[in-house]
Structure formats: structure tokens, C-alpha cells
Amino acid sequence: MALYLVTGGAGFIGSNIVEELVLRGERVRVFDNFSTGTQANLARFGGRIEVINGDIRVLDALRAAVAGAEYVLHQAALPSVPRSIEDPVTANEVNITGTLNVLVAARDAKVKRVVFAASSSAYGNIAVSPKREDLPAMPASPYAIGKLAGEYYCQVFHQVYGLETVALRYFNVFGPRQDPQSLYAAVIPKFITALMKKEAPTIYGDGAQTRDFTYVANVVSANLLACTARGAAGRVFNVACGESVSLLDLFGQIARLLAADVTPVFAAERPGDVKHSLADITAARTVLGYTPLVPFAEGMARTVEYFRTLPS
């Protein structure tokens, strides 16, 4: 059994990765400072995983966490474009310096491969659609800059030090355990929780903006494929469904699933928000063997059902 270190393993995506690794019988170590992740996300795994409370900004703590690991799945980050605009210094410390620390610790521990949670925000508002990995980056927020810098560091560590790295550009991930309560919560859990209460959610802009919403199981699959795929080291891959959905269509689908007769409230566009986002996933299909396991509509139905079952 390989030992997998999951940074940010108590978070939304990280805990879903941990769950799949546990189901596969792998050894799992979680490194998290619980600033956005929660103990509740890990409670179901009992004594089957090792948990280290630590911050990726502290290199010595990471060195201890990486010891003995064969694969590092680096999910830890300070999420949210609006949060990064409000506090770019902390975003830089966590998302850039923290990622550098992960790579240094992994290099020195001679891990087999680091898989980095990159972001489609690197594309910014470039007009070409769908987004391909060979397009120029146009980051429009400190968060996007941080994720792009992480990609560059991964590539340099592969080229200079021989550390195998793979960067996965996530496109608007959603699913169970995504936090709807945060001030910076993603749109899908916000819409679901508002409509469950028959309240009107807020849409920033006209609602025509589009996203490639990606159910979390697809992202988990891509991460585990990226650990061992041949020809993937040093490269960047889009991880998405390859489908474009507008916020108005998203709202309508959630409203139908919840039988909620509610009209959304519209507000001004937020700075740093991207207008349209659609992924070309050809490279991930070809090199990683990735294919979306759960299409958007099925993922939405699963996610709504998950939120319905939570205690009120």
C-alpha cells in the first residue's frame, strides 16, 4: 500500500479524495490547519487515517508530514477570488509560498509525484472557447495569480530537480461537503441552501455568464489517475466536464429539483469574476485516461439530495 499525503484533506475536495483513497485501502495522511476544512469532514474515517494539524506556510511542519509519503495530493489553499482581492497578502502567503514549501518538502523527501490543485481562473477572460492548456494565461485576481504561480513552480521543480509534478486546472467543482455558510461560498451550495429556505439567492451580473461545473467525483478520479499516468509529469491538464451552463440555467435546474418558486435577486458584477468558462478536456482524456464519471445533471441531483439530508 502506498502512503498518500493529502494537504487540505479536511476541506471539500480534499476530504472527498481521502474518502476514495480509504475505500481503495490505501494509507492516508492528512495535513490541514482547519482554517476552511473541518474535523467533521474527517470524522467518518475514524482511525483509518493519520491527521496532522499544520500550516503549509511552515516548512518544517511539512517536512515531517511528507516523510515516508510516495504521493502528495496538494489541495491546501486559501480559496475564493473575492477573498484574495480583499486580502492579497495572505492569499500570496498561502497559495504561493505554501505551495513552494510543499514542493521543497516533497523534493527533499524524494516522493514519487506531487499532484497540484490548479485552477481554471488562470485563463481569466481570454476570449477563446473552449479553454485549452496551451492558451496564454490571463489571471484576473490574486487568487488566479497564486494558482498560476503554483503551476510554474511545479514545472520548474520537475525541470530543475526532477520532481514529478502534475497540475490539474479545476473548473468550478461542486458536490457533497462543500461549505454553503462561508462568506466566500461557491454559487451552487449558496443557491441550494437559499432555495431550500424559499429565499431568493443573489446572482452577480446578468446570469448569462457560463461555467463548466464539475462534480467532485470527477476531480477525485483525475487526481488519482494523475498520480501514476505515464507522460503526465511536468504538465498541466484541465479537469472538467466539457459542458457550459449559465448561472440562470443553473438556478432553474436547482429550483426544479427543489420545487422552489423563487425569483433570484440581481446585483452588480464582482471584480475579478470571469464571464465565460468552458474546458477542452482532450489532453486529460488522452494522457491521464480521464473521463467525467458523473455528468452535470446527475451531479446536481446528488448534490441537492446531499444538502436535503443534512440536519437543519
KEZATI-163149 format. One record per residue: x, y, z of N, C-alpha, C, CB in turn; residue in one letter. Coordinates in steps of 0.2 Angstrom, whole numbers, padded with zeros to 4 digits, always signed. Glycine has a CB too. Layout:
XYZXYZXYZXYZA/...
END
This chain:
+0004-0006+0000+0000+0000+0000+0004+0006+0000-0005+0000+0006M/+0003+0011-0004+0006+0017-0005+0004+0022+0001+0006+0021-0012A/+0008+0027+0003+0006+0032+0008+0005+0038+0004+0011+0033+0013L/-0002+0041+0004-0003+0047+0001-0004+0052+0006-0010+0046-0003Y/-0001+0058+0005-0002+0064+0009-0006+0069+0006+0005+0068+0011L/-0012+0070+0009-0017+0075+0006-0017+0081+0010-0024+0072+0006V/-0014+0087+0007-0014+0093+0010-0021+0096+0009-0008+0098+0008T/-0023+0099+0014-0030+0102+0014-0035+0096+0014-0031+0106+0008G/-0033+0091+0017-0038+0085+0017-0044+0085+0021-0034+0079+0019G/-0045+0090+0025-0051+0091+0029-0056+0096+0025-0049+0094+0036A/-0054+0098+0019-0058+0103+0015-0063+0099+0011-0054+0107+0011G/-0066+0102+0007-0072+0100+0002-0069+0095-0002-0075+0105-0002F/-0064+0097-0007-0061+0092-0012-0057+0087-0008-0058+0096-0017I/-0053+0090-0004-0048+0085+0000-0051+0079+0003-0044+0089+0004G/-0056+0081+0007-0060+0075+0010-0063+0070+0006-0065+0078+0015S/-0065+0072+0000-0068+0068-0005-0062+0063-0008-0071+0071-0011N/-0056+0066-0009-0051+0062-0011-0049+0057-0005-0044+0067-0012I/-0049+0059+0001-0047+0055+0006-0052+0049+0007-0047+0059+0013V/-0058+0051+0006-0063+0045+0006-0062+0040+0001-0070+0048+0005E/-0060+0042-0005-0059+0037-0011-0053+0033-0009-0059+0041-0018E/-0048+0036-0007-0042+0033-0005-0043+0027+0000-0036+0038-0003L/-0047+0029+0005-0049+0025+0011-0052+0019+0008-0053+0028+0016V/-0057+0020+0003-0061+0015+0000-0057+0010-0004-0066+0018-0004L/-0051+0013-0006-0047+0009-0010-0042+0005-0006-0043+0013-0015R/-0042+0006+0001-0037+0003+0005-0030+0006+0006-0037-0004+0003G/-0030+0012+0003-0023+0015+0004-0022+0018+0010-0023+0020-0002E/-0015+0019+0012-0013+0023+0018-0014+0030+0017-0006+0021+0020R/-0017+0034+0021-0018+0041+0020-0016+0045+0026-0026+0042+0019V/-0013+0051+0025-0011+0056+0030-0014+0062+0027-0003+0056+0031R/-0017+0066+0032-0020+0072+0030-0016+0078+0034-0027+0073+0033V/-0014+0083+0030-0011+0089+0033-0016+0095+0032-0004+0090+0030F/-0018+0098+0038-0023+0103+0037-0023+0108+0043-0030+0100+0036D/-0024+0114+0042-0024+0119+0048-0031+0120+0050-0020+0125+0046N/-0036+0117+0047-0043+0118+0048-0045+0125+0048-0044+0115+0055F/-0042+0129+0044-0045+0136+0043-0051+0136+0039-0039+0141+0040S/-0052+0132+0034-0058+0131+0030-0060+0124+0030-0057+0133+0023T/-0056+0119+0031-0058+0112+0032-0061+0111+0039-0053+0107+0030G/-0064+0105+0040-0067+0104+0046-0066+0097+0049-0075+0105+0046T/-0065+0096+0055-0065+0089+0058-0070+0085+0056-0064+0090+0066Q/-0076+0088+0056-0082+0084+0054-0081+0080+0047-0088+0088+0053A/-0078+0084+0042-0077+0080+0036-0072+0074+0036-0073+0085+0031N/-0069+0073+0042-0064+0068+0043-0067+0063+0048-0057+0070+0045L/-0072+0064+0051-0075+0060+0057-0077+0053+0054-0081+0064+0060A/-0079+0053+0048-0082+0046+0046-0076+0041+0045-0085+0047+0039R/-0070+0044+0045-0064+0039+0043-0061+0036+0049-0059+0043+0039F/-0063+0039+0055-0061+0036+0062-0053+0035+0062-0064+0029+0063G/-0051+0029+0064-0044+0028+0065-0040+0026+0059-0042+0024+0070G/-0044+0026+0053-0041+0023+0047-0036+0028+0043-0047+0022+0042R/-0036+0034+0046-0031+0039+0043-0027+0043+0048-0035+0045+0038I/-0022+0046+0046-0017+0050+0051-0019+0057+0049-0010+0048+0050E/-0020+0061+0054-0021+0068+0054-0016+0072+0057-0028+0070+0056V/-0013+0077+0054-0008+0081+0056-0011+0089+0056-0001+0081+0053I/-0012+0092+0061-0014+0099+0061-0008+0103+0060-0017+0101+0068N/-0008+0106+0054-0002+0110+0052-0003+0115+0047+0004+0106+0050G/+0001+0120+0046+0000+0125+0041+0006+0125+0035+0001+0132+0044D/+0003+0125+0029+0008+0124+0023+0013+0130+0023+0005+0123+0017I/+0012+0135+0027+0017+0141+0027+0023+0139+0031+0013+0147+0029R/+0022+0134+0035+0028+0132+0040+0031+0126+0036+0025+0130+0047V/+0037+0127+0034+0041+0122+0030+0043+0116+0034+0047+0125+0027L/+0045+0117+0041+0047+0111+0045+0041+0107+0046+0050+0114+0051D/+0035+0109+0047+0029+0105+0048+0028+0101+0042+0023+0110+0050A/+0029+0104+0036+0028+0100+0030+0033+0094+0029+0028+0104+0024L/+0039+0096+0031+0044+0091+0031+0042+0084+0035+0051+0093+0033R/+0040+0085+0041+0038+0080+0045+0032+0076+0042+0036+0082+0052A/+0027+0080+0039+0021+0077+0036+0023+0073+0029+0016+0082+0034A/+0028+0075+0026+0029+0072+0019+0033+0065+0020+0033+0077+0015V/+0037+0065+0026+0041+0059+0027+0037+0052+0026+0044+0059+0035A/+0040+0049+0022+0038+0042+0020+0032+0042+0015+0035+0039+0026G/+0030+0048+0013+0024+0048+0008+0027+0046+0001+0021+0055+0008A/+0023+0043-0003+0025+0041-0010+0022+0047-0015+0023+0034-0012E/+0016+0049-0013+0012+0053-0017+0009+0059-0013+0006+0050-0021Y/+0010+0065-0015+0007+0071-0012+0002+0074-0016+0013+0076-0010V/-0004+0074-0014-0010+0077-0017-0011+0084-0014-0017+0073-0017L/-0009+0089-0017-0009+0096-0014-0015+0100-0015-0002+0100-0016H/-0020+0099-0010-0026+0103-0011-0027+0109-0007-0032+0098-0009Q/-0022+0110-0002-0022+0115+0003-0022+0122-0001-0017+0115+0008A/-0026+0127+0001-0026+0133-0002-0030+0138+0002-0028+0133-0010A/-0030+0144+0001-0035+0149+0003-0039+0151-0003-0031+0156+0006L/-0045+0148-0003-0049+0148-0009-0053+0155-0009-0055+0143-0009P/-0056+0156-0015-0060+0162-0016-0057+0168-0020-0064+0164-0010S/-0059+0170-0025-0057+0176-0029-0059+0182-0025-0060+0176-0036V/-0065+0183-0022-0066+0189-0018-0062+0190-0012-0073+0189-0016P/-0060+0184-0009-0056+0184-0003-0049+0186-0005-0056+0177+0001R/-0047+0184-0010-0040+0186-0012-0039+0193-0014-0038+0182-0018S/-0045+0196-0017-0045+0203-0018-0045+0207-0012-0051+0205-0023I/-0049+0205-0007-0049+0209-0001-0042+0208+0003-0054+0206+0004E/-0039+0202+0003-0033+0201+0006-0028+0198+0002-0034+0197+0013D/-0024+0201-0003-0020+0198-0007-0013+0196-0004-0018+0203-0013P/-0012+0199+0002-0005+0197+0005-0006+0190+0008-0004+0202+0011V/-0011+0188+0012-0012+0182+0014-0013+0176+0009-0018+0181+0019T/-0017+0178+0004-0018+0174-0002-0011+0172-0005-0022+0177-0007A/-0007+0177-0006+0000+0175-0008+0004+0171-0004+0004+0182-0009N/+0004+0172+0003+0007+0168+0008+0005+0161+0007+0007+0171+0015E/-0001+0159+0007-0004+0153+0007-0003+0149+0000-0011+0152+0009V/-0005+0153-0005-0006+0149-0011+0001+0149-0015-0011+0153-0015N/+0005+0154-0014+0012+0154-0017+0017+0151-0013+0013+0161-0020I/+0018+0154-0007+0024+0152-0003+0022+0145+0000+0025+0157+0003T/+0016+0144+0002+0014+0137+0004+0015+0132-0001+0006+0137+0006G/+0013+0133-0007+0014+0128-0012+0022+0127-0014+0011+0130-0019T/+0026+0132-0013+0033+0131-0014+0036+0127-0008+0036+0138-0014L/+0033+0128-0002+0035+0124+0003+0034+0117+0002+0032+0126+0010N/+0028+0115+0000+0026+0108-0002+0030+0105-0007+0018+0108-0005V/+0032+0109-0012+0037+0106-0017+0044+0105-0014+0037+0111-0023L/+0046+0110-0010+0053+0109-0007+0053+0102-0002+0055+0115-0003V/+0048+0102+0002+0047+0096+0006+0047+0090+0002+0041+0097+0011A/+0043+0090-0003+0042+0084-0007+0049+0082-0011+0036+0085-0012A/+0052+0087-0013+0058+0086-0017+0063+0082-0012+0061+0092-0019R/+0064+0085-0006+0069+0083-0001+0067+0076+0002+0070+0088+0005D/+0061+0074+0002+0059+0068+0004+0058+0063-0002+0052+0068+0007A/+0060+0065-0008+0060+0060-0014+0054+0057-0015+0066+0055-0013K/+0048+0060-0014+0041+0057-0016+0041+0056-0023+0036+0062-0014V/+0037+0051-0025+0036+0049-0032+0033+0055-0036+0032+0043-0033K/+0028+0058-0034+0024+0063-0038+0020+0067-0034+0020+0060-0043R/+0020+0074-0035+0015+0079-0032+0010+0081-0037+0019+0085-0030V/+0004+0080-0035-0002+0082-0040-0005+0089-0036-0007+0077-0040V/-0005+0094-0040-0006+0101-0038-0013+0103-0040-0001+0106-0040F/-0017+0105-0036-0024+0108-0037-0023+0115-0040-0029+0108-0031A/-0023+0115-0047-0023+0122-0050-0030+0124-0052-0018+0121-0057A/-0030+0129-0056-0037+0132-0056-0038+0135-0063-0038+0138-0051S/-0044+0134-0066-0046+0137-0072-0046+0145-0072-0053+0135-0074S/-0046+0148-0066-0045+0155-0066-0039+0158-0069-0045+0157-0058S/-0034+0153-0070-0028+0156-0074-0029+0158-0081-0023+0150-0074A/-0035+0156-0084-0037+0158-0091-0039+0165-0091-0042+0153-0094Y/-0042+0167-0085-0045+0174-0085-0051+0175-0090-0040+0179-0086G/-0051+0180-0093-0056+0182-0098-0054+0181-0105-0059+0189-0097N/-0049+0177-0106-0047+0176-0113-0053+0174-0117-0041+0171-0114I/-0054+0176-0123-0060+0176-0127-0061+0169-0130-0060+0181-0133A/-0055+0165-0131-0055+0158-0134-0059+0154-0130-0048+0156-0136V/-0064+0150-0134-0068+0144-0130-0068+0138-0135-0075+0147-0128S/-0067+0132-0132-0066+0131-0125-0059+0132-0123-0067+0123-0124P/-0057+0132-0117-0050+0134-0115-0046+0128-0115-0051+0136-0107K/-0040+0129-0119-0035+0124-0119-0029+0125-0115-0033+0123-0127R/-0025+0120-0113-0020+0122-0109-0014+0126-0112-0017+0115-0107E/-0014+0126-0119-0009+0129-0122-0010+0137-0124-0007+0126-0129D/-0016+0139-0121-0018+0146-0122-0014+0150-0117-0026+0147-0121L/-0013+0157-0118-0009+0161-0114-0013+0162-0107-0007+0168-0117P/-0010+0162-0102-0013+0164-0095-0015+0171-0095-0009+0162-0089A/-0021+0173-0092-0023+0180-0091-0026+0180-0084-0028+0182-0097M/-0023+0179-0079-0026+0179-0072-0029+0186-0071-0021+0177-0067P/-0035+0186-0068-0038+0192-0066-0039+0193-0059-0045+0192-0070A/-0036+0190-0055-0037+0191-0047-0030+0188-0044-0043+0187-0045S/-0029+0190-0038-0023+0187-0034-0024+0180-0033-0023+0191-0027P/-0030+0177-0032-0031+0170-0032-0028+0167-0038-0038+0168-0031Y/-0030+0169-0044-0028+0166-0050-0021+0167-0051-0032+0170-0056A/-0018+0172-0049-0010+0173-0049-0007+0168-0045-0008+0180-0047I/-0010+0166-0039-0007+0162-0035-0007+0155-0037-0011+0162-0028G/-0013+0153-0040-0013+0146-0043-0009+0145-0049-0021+0145-0045K/-0008+0150-0053-0004+0150-0059+0003+0150-0057-0005+0156-0064L/+0005+0154-0052+0012+0153-0049+0014+0146-0047+0013+0158-0044A/+0009+0143-0044+0010+0136-0041+0011+0131-0047+0003+0134-0038G/+0007+0132-0053+0009+0128-0059+0016+0129-0061+0004+0130-0065E/+0018+0135-0061+0025+0137-0064+0030+0134-0059+0026+0144-0064Y/+0029+0134-0053+0034+0131-0048+0034+0123-0049+0032+0133-0041Y/+0028+0120-0050+0028+0113-0052+0032+0111-0058+0021+0111-0053C/+0031+0115-0063+0035+0114-0069+0043+0115-0068+0033+0118-0075Q/+0044+0120-0064+0052+0121-0063+0055+0116-0059+0052+0128-0060V/+0051+0114-0054+0053+0108-0049+0054+0102-0053+0049+0107-0043F/+0050+0101-0058+0051+0095-0062+0057+0096-0067+0045+0094-0067H/+0058+0101-0070+0063+0103-0074+0070+0103-0071+0062+0109-0078Q/+0070+0106-0065+0077+0108-0062+0079+0102-0057+0076+0114-0058V/+0074+0100-0053+0076+0095-0048+0073+0088-0050+0072+0097-0042Y/+0070+0087-0055+0067+0080-0057+0062+0078-0053+0073+0075-0056G/+0058+0082-0049+0052+0080-0045+0047+0080-0050+0051+0085-0039L/+0043+0074-0050+0037+0073-0054+0031+0077-0052+0036+0065-0055E/+0029+0081-0056+0023+0085-0054+0018+0085-0059+0025+0093-0052T/+0011+0086-0057+0006+0086-0062+0001+0092-0059+0002+0080-0063V/-0001+0097-0063-0005+0102-0061-0012+0101-0064-0002+0109-0063A/-0017+0101-0061-0024+0100-0063-0028+0106-0062-0028+0094-0059L/-0030+0109-0068-0034+0115-0068-0041+0113-0067-0033+0119-0074R/-0044+0114-0061-0051+0113-0059-0055+0118-0062-0052+0112-0051Y/-0061+0116-0064-0066+0120-0067-0072+0120-0062-0068+0119-0074F/-0074+0125-0058-0080+0125-0054-0082+0119-0051-0085+0129-0058N/-0079+0116-0046-0080+0110-0043-0086+0111-0038-0074+0107-0040V/-0091+0106-0038-0096+0106-0033-0098+0099-0031-0103+0109-0037F/-0101+0098-0025-0103+0092-0023-0104+0091-0015-0099+0086-0025G/-0105+0085-0013-0105+0085-0005-0099+0088-0001-0106+0077-0004P/-0101+0090+0004-0096+0093+0009-0094+0100+0007-0091+0089+0010R/-0097+0103+0002-0095+0110+0000-0098+0115+0005-0097+0112-0007Q/-0095+0119+0008-0097+0124+0013-0102+0129+0010-0092+0127+0017D/-0108+0129+0012-0113+0135+0010-0113+0141+0015-0120+0132+0009P/-0110+0140+0020-0110+0145+0025-0105+0151+0025-0110+0142+0032Q/-0099+0149+0022-0094+0154+0021-0096+0161+0018-0088+0151+0018S/-0093+0166+0019-0095+0172+0016-0092+0172+0009-0091+0178+0019L/-0088+0167+0007-0085+0166+0001-0087+0160-0003-0077+0166+0001Y/-0093+0157+0000-0095+0151-0003-0097+0151-0010-0102+0149+0001A/-0096+0145-0013-0097+0144-0021-0104+0145-0022-0094+0138-0023A/-0106+0146-0028-0113+0148-0030-0118+0142-0029-0113+0150-0038V/-0116+0136-0031-0120+0130-0030-0123+0129-0023-0117+0124-0033I/-0118+0128-0018-0121+0127-0011-0125+0133-0009-0116+0126-0007P/-0123+0139-0011-0127+0145-0009-0134+0145-0012-0123+0152-0012K/-0135+0143-0019-0141+0143-0022-0145+0138-0019-0140+0141-0030F/-0142+0132-0017-0146+0126-0015-0149+0128-0008-0142+0120-0014I/-0145+0131-0003-0147+0132+0003-0152+0138+0004-0141+0134+0008T/-0151+0143-0001-0156+0148-0001-0163+0145-0003-0154+0154-0006A/-0163+0141-0009-0169+0139-0011-0173+0134-0007-0168+0136-0018L/-0169+0130-0003-0172+0126+0002-0176+0130+0007-0166+0121+0005M/-0174+0136+0008-0177+0140+0013-0182+0144+0010-0172+0144+0017K/-0183+0143+0003-0188+0148-0001-0186+0155-0001-0195+0147+0002K/-0179+0156+0000-0176+0163-0001-0173+0164-0007-0171+0164+0005E/-0173+0170-0009-0170+0172-0016-0162+0173-0015-0173+0179-0018A/-0159+0169-0019-0152+0170-0019-0150+0176-0024-0148+0163-0022P/-0143+0178-0023-0141+0183-0027-0137+0181-0033-0137+0188-0023T/-0138+0184-0039-0134+0182-0045-0130+0189-0046-0139+0180-0051I/-0124+0188-0047-0120+0194-0048-0119+0195-0056-0113+0194-0045Y/-0121+0200-0059-0121+0201-0066-0128+0199-0068-0116+0197-0069G/-0128+0198-0075-0135+0196-0078-0137+0189-0078-0135+0199-0085D/-0132+0185-0076-0134+0177-0075-0132+0174-0082-0141+0177-0074G/-0130+0178-0087-0128+0174-0093-0121+0171-0093-0129+0179-0099A/-0117+0173-0088-0111+0170-0088-0111+0163-0087-0107+0174-0082Q/-0106+0159-0090-0106+0152-0090-0100+0149-0087-0107+0150-0097T/-0102+0143-0084-0096+0139-0081-0097+0132-0083-0097+0140-0073R/-0091+0129-0082-0090+0121-0083-0091+0118-0076-0084+0119-0087D/-0097+0117-0074-0097+0115-0067-0096+0107-0067-0105+0116-0065F/-0091+0105-0062-0088+0099-0062-0090+0095-0055-0081+0099-0064T/-0093+0090-0056-0095+0086-0049-0088+0083-0046-0100+0080-0051Y/-0088+0083-0040-0082+0082-0036-0079+0075-0038-0083+0083-0029V/-0083+0070-0039-0081+0063-0040-0076+0063-0046-0086+0059-0041A/-0077+0068-0051-0073+0068-0057-0066+0071-0055-0077+0073-0062N/-0066+0076-0051-0060+0078-0049-0056+0073-0045-0061+0085-0045V/-0059+0070-0040-0056+0064-0037-0053+0059-0041-0061+0061-0032V/-0056+0057-0046-0054+0052-0051-0048+0055-0055-0059+0051-0056S/-0048+0061-0057-0042+0064-0060-0036+0065-0056-0044+0072-0063A/-0037+0066-0050-0031+0066-0045-0028+0060-0045-0033+0069-0038N/-0032+0054-0044-0029+0048-0043-0026+0045-0049-0034+0043-0040L/-0029+0047-0055-0026+0045-0061-0019+0049-0062-0030+0046-0067L/-0019+0055-0060-0013+0059-0061-0007+0057-0057-0014+0066-0060A/-0008+0053-0052-0003+0050-0048+0002+0045-0052-0005+0047-0042C/-0001+0042-0056+0003+0036-0060+0003+0037-0067+0000+0030-0057T/+0000+0041-0070-0001+0041-0078+0006+0043-0081-0006+0047-0080A/+0008+0039-0086+0014+0040-0089+0013+0046-0094+0016+0034-0093R/+0019+0050-0094+0019+0055-0099+0015+0062-0096+0016+0054-0105G/+0013+0061-0090+0010+0067-0087+0014+0072-0083+0004+0064-0082A/+0020+0069-0081+0024+0073-0076+0027+0080-0080+0031+0069-0074A/+0026+0085-0076+0028+0092-0078+0023+0095-0082+0034+0091-0083G/+0017+0092-0083+0012+0095-0087+0006+0098-0083+0009+0090-0092R/+0001+0101-0087-0005+0105-0084-0011+0102-0088-0004+0112-0085V/-0016+0100-0084-0022+0097-0088-0028+0100-0085-0022+0090-0086F/-0033+0102-0089-0040+0104-0087-0043+0098-0085-0044+0107-0093N/-0047+0099-0079-0052+0094-0076-0059+0097-0076-0049+0092-0069V/-0063+0094-0080-0070+0097-0080-0074+0092-0084-0070+0104-0084A/-0080+0094-0086-0085+0090-0089-0085+0092-0097-0092+0091-0086C/-0083+0098-0099-0083+0100-0106-0090+0102-0107-0081+0094-0110G/-0094+0104-0102-0101+0107-0104-0101+0114-0101-0106+0102-0100E/-0105+0118-0104-0106+0125-0102-0113+0126-0100-0104+0130-0108S/-0114+0129-0094-0120+0130-0091-0120+0137-0088-0121+0125-0085V/-0125+0141-0090-0126+0148-0087-0129+0148-0080-0131+0152-0092S/-0127+0153-0077-0130+0154-0070-0137+0154-0069-0127+0160-0066L/-0141+0157-0075-0148+0157-0075-0150+0149-0076-0151+0161-0080L/-0147+0146-0080-0149+0139-0081-0148+0135-0075-0145+0135-0087D/-0142+0136-0071-0141+0133-0065-0146+0134-0060-0134+0135-0062L/-0148+0140-0059-0153+0142-0055-0160+0138-0056-0154+0150-0055F/-0161+0138-0063-0168+0135-0065-0168+0128-0063-0169+0136-0072G/-0162+0124-0064-0162+0117-0063-0162+0116-0055-0155+0114-0065Q/-0159+0120-0051-0159+0119-0044-0166+0120-0041-0154+0123-0040I/-0170+0125-0044-0176+0127-0042-0181+0121-0044-0179+0133-0046A/-0180+0118-0050-0184+0112-0052-0183+0107-0047-0183+0110-0059R/-0177+0105-0045-0176+0099-0041-0179+0100-0034-0168+0098-0040L/-0179+0107-0032-0182+0108-0025-0189+0110-0025-0177+0113-0022L/-0192+0111-0031-0199+0113-0032-0200+0120-0029-0204+0108-0029A/-0195+0124-0030-0195+0131-0027-0197+0136-0032-0188+0133-0024A/-0202+0140-0030-0205+0145-0034-0202+0152-0032-0213+0145-0034D/-0196+0153-0033-0192+0159-0031-0189+0163-0037-0187+0157-0025V/-0189+0169-0036-0185+0173-0041-0179+0176-0039-0190+0179-0044T/-0173+0175-0042-0167+0177-0039-0166+0185-0039-0161+0175-0043P/-0162+0187-0035-0160+0195-0035-0154+0196-0039-0159+0197-0027V/-0154+0201-0043-0148+0203-0047-0144+0208-0044-0150+0204-0054F/-0137+0208-0044-0133+0213-0041-0127+0214-0046-0130+0211-0034A/-0123+0219-0045-0118+0221-0050-0113+0216-0050-0115+0228-0047A/-0110+0215-0056-0104+0210-0057-0099+0212-0051-0101+0210-0064E/-0095+0206-0049-0090+0207-0045-0083+0207-0048-0090+0201-0040R/-0079+0212-0046-0072+0212-0049-0068+0205-0048-0068+0217-0045P/-0065+0204-0054-0061+0198-0054-0065+0192-0057-0059+0196-0047G/-0072+0192-0057-0076+0187-0060-0075+0186-0067-0083+0188-0058D/-0074+0179-0069-0074+0178-0076-0080+0177-0079-0069+0171-0077V/-0081+0179-0086-0088+0179-0089-0089+0172-0092-0088+0184-0095K/-0085+0169-0095-0087+0163-0098-0081+0158-0097-0088+0163-0105H/-0083+0151-0095-0078+0146-0094-0080+0140-0096-0076+0146-0086S/-0076+0137-0101-0078+0130-0104-0071+0127-0105-0083+0131-0110L/-0071+0120-0103-0064+0117-0104-0064+0112-0110-0063+0113-0098A/-0058+0112-0113-0056+0107-0118-0053+0102-0114-0052+0110-0124D/-0055+0096-0113-0053+0090-0109-0049+0085-0113-0058+0087-0104I/-0047+0087-0119-0044+0082-0123-0038+0079-0120-0043+0085-0130T/-0033+0083-0118-0027+0081-0115-0028+0077-0109-0023+0088-0113A/-0032+0078-0105-0033+0074-0099-0036+0067-0101-0038+0077-0094A/-0040+0067-0106-0043+0061-0109-0037+0056-0111-0048+0062-0114R/-0033+0060-0115-0028+0056-0119-0022+0054-0114-0025+0061-0124T/-0020+0058-0110-0014+0057-0106-0015+0053-0099-0010+0063-0105V/-0020+0056-0096-0022+0053-0089-0027+0047-0090-0025+0059-0085L/-0030+0047-0095-0036+0042-0096-0042+0044-0092-0034+0035-0093G/-0043+0051-0092-0048+0054-0088-0055+0054-0092-0046+0061-0085Y/-0060+0053-0089-0067+0054-0092-0071+0056-0087-0069+0048-0096T/-0076+0061-0088-0080+0063-0082-0085+0057-0080-0085+0069-0084P/-0085+0055-0074-0088+0049-0072-0096+0051-0070-0085+0046-0065L/-0097+0057-0069-0103+0060-0067-0105+0066-0071-0104+0061-0059V/-0110+0066-0075-0112+0072-0079-0115+0077-0074-0116+0070-0085P/-0115+0083-0077-0118+0089-0073-0125+0088-0070-0118+0095-0077F/-0130+0085-0074-0136+0085-0071-0137+0079-0066-0141+0082-0077A/-0133+0074-0066-0133+0069-0061-0130+0071-0055-0130+0062-0064E/-0124+0075-0056-0120+0078-0050-0125+0083-0046-0114+0081-0053G/-0129+0087-0050-0133+0092-0047-0138+0088-0043-0137+0096-0052M/-0141+0083-0045-0146+0079-0042-0143+0076-0035-0149+0073-0046A/-0137+0073-0036-0134+0070-0030-0132+0076-0025-0127+0067-0032R/-0130+0082-0027-0128+0087-0023-0135+0090-0019-0125+0093-0026T/-0140+0091-0023-0146+0093-0019-0148+0088-0014-0152+0094-0025V/-0148+0082-0016-0150+0077-0011-0146+0077-0005-0150+0070-0014E/-0139+0078-0006-0135+0078+0000-0137+0084+0005-0127+0079-0003Y/-0138+0090+0002-0140+0095+0006-0147+0094+0009-0140+0102+0002F/-0151+0091+0006-0158+0089+0009-0157+0085+0015-0162+0086+0004R/-0152+0080+0015-0151+0076+0021-0147+0079+0027-0148+0069+0019T/-0144+0085+0026-0141+0087+0032-0146+0090+0037-0136+0094+0029L/-0143+0089+0043-0148+0092+0049-0149+0099+0048-0145+0090+0056P/-0155+0101+0049-0156+0108+0049-0154+0112+0055-0164+0109+0048S/
END
